[in-house]
Amino acid sequence: MKELCRKYNISDATFYTWRKKFGGMEVSEARRLKAVEDENAKLKKLLAESLLDNEALKAALNRKY
């Protein structure tokens, strides 16, 4: 294991983190997990932008002239 880490220039901690997350998965499962995580990040970003827009609209409507 240490030889592989040296060969690919990664730390032991990175290897164990990767193994904890992906150990026992097939390549197709790992790819699907990555796709789902990417989609989740995109949806979270869209939600955050929507919430900011809502707050800006509320502030504009409540502003007194």
Secondary structure, 3 states (H helix, E strand, C coil): CHHHHHHHCCCHHHHHHHHHHHCCCCHHHHHHHHHHHHHHHHHHHHHHHHHHHHHHHHHHHHCCC
